[in-house]
Amino acid sequence: MRGPARLRYFGKLRHLNGGGKYRGHAIRLYVLDDIVTFATEDGEFIGVTRIDPNRDDQPKGPNFT
């Protein structure tokens, strides 16, 4: 991961912060409706955030490690 993860949501590109701890690591995004779960390729849970449709730059959610 280099900088924010990018995700197209309802036709708009969203930028999701995954945290500096995982910079340089490959991550996976699991999307269910407006909930995005971040995990490493090994399956380690990183965090969960909810997409705000009014913002392009998404803040970290409260459940980030």
Secondary structure, 3 states (H helix, E strand, C coil): CCCCEEEEECCEEEEECCCHHHCCCCEEEEEECCEEEEEECCCCEEEEEECCCCCCEECCCCCCC
